[in-house]
Amino acid sequence: MLAVSCNKPFDLSLTERPMPERHDGEVLIRVRRVGMCGTDFHIYSGNQPYLSYPRVMGHELAGEVWEADPDSGLQTGAVVTINPYFRCKKCHACQLGKPNCCMNIRVMGVHIDGGMAEFVAVPAEAVIDVEGLSFEQAAMVEFLAIGLHAVRRGSITSADRVLVVGAGAIGMGVALFARMAGARVHVIDTNDGRLQRAQAVCPDIETALVADGIEAWIGERTEGNLFDAVFDASGSAAAIEKGFSYVAHGGRYVLVSVVSQDITFSDPEFHKREMQLIGSRNAMKHDFQMVIDMIRDGAIPTEKLHTHSLSAAEMPERVPQLMAARGELLKAIITI
């Protein structure tokens, strides 16, 4: 079968691999679409902290059931997405009902090979029926679930003033769900093209370019009180460290980004504000189902989120081009 391998940083190739063998309790999926995630770009550029090469990337997956156990409840041909975080079921986190941060987690496309291939075999519990969604919509469920999970981690309500740092796909998911919770949402980024895209996706947010004067802009919009909740979706260690200064007294700082560097902050300021520092990793089954229901109901503008399309065969040539055009890119979806 065809697969796309990232052999080392900046080196993608098409390769032939054996068909995966399906074991009892697993489902063989014919992959149809794969969303290109920020994690995939980090893998391609060599700064993903949890990875070894070579690696088949891809964890934002849409496909159809090809083969499953008779008692799985899954019908051949059903359109599905995959929860790509495989839990061990035995560790402390799993026992606490937090499989998204399982101590022995295996994330498709990161710790193990992912879905940029014609077929994958995955545990049946990871397969989620998305009847009524297109393949393109199904490929967007996972990254949106990450945004929803982050907003739930931040306990966002209509009383909150929210700042999202980073207007990529994850940041847009956070902004969308924070608005749905009734919060007043502001988004900042270093790229004006991304901010224009963010405004098109979610017109009732405020946006600003990170430049001289950003502190004044923040002060004007918060009466000098800063933000009740700040979400970092920038992928930048420097931006994460700067974000501490945007959090109000009594506020929450939710780190959605994962970076490979150490993060430092002023302990006196942190304690003075009695700030909550919250990590948000992956998503839960509940988040996936909520996103699926909202897409079905038309509450999420998936057509505005999907900005680029390409085939697997085009990836070695097109991925560098996408990296160079990040201001225009929100979500690229690959046809396998």
Salt bridges, closest charged atoms under 4 A:
GLU21 OE2 - HIS23 NE2 3.96
GLU26 OE1 - HIS23 ND1 3.37
GLU60 OE1 - LYS331 NZ 2.87
GLU64 OE2 - ARG32 NH2 2.45
GLU67 OE2 - ARG22 NE 2.89
ASP69 OD1 - ARG22 NH1 2.68
ASP113 OD2 - ARG17 NH1 2.67
ASP113 OD1 - ARG55 NH1 2.88
GLU125 OE1 - ARG87 NH2 2.78
GLU136 OE2 - ARG33 NE 2.74
GLU142 OE1 - HIS59 NE2 3.67
ASP160 OD2 - ARG252 NH2 2.96
ASP189 OD2 - ARG194 NH1 3.66
ASP204 OD2 - ARG179 NH2 2.84
GLU206 OE2 - HIS186 NE2 3.85
GLU206 OE1 - ARG221 NE 2.74
GLU215 OE2 - LYS242 NZ 3.02
GLU220 OE1 - ARG221 NH1 3.22
GLU223 OE1 - ARG161 NH1 2.43
ASP267 OD1 - HIS271 ND1 2.92
GLU269 OE2 - LYS272 NZ 2.74
GLU269 OE1 - ARG273 NH2 2.88
ASP287 OD2 - HIS149 ND1 2.95
ASP287 OD1 - ARG152 NE 2.70
ASP293 OD1 - ARG296 NH1 3.35
GLU314 OE2 - ARG318 NH1 3.91
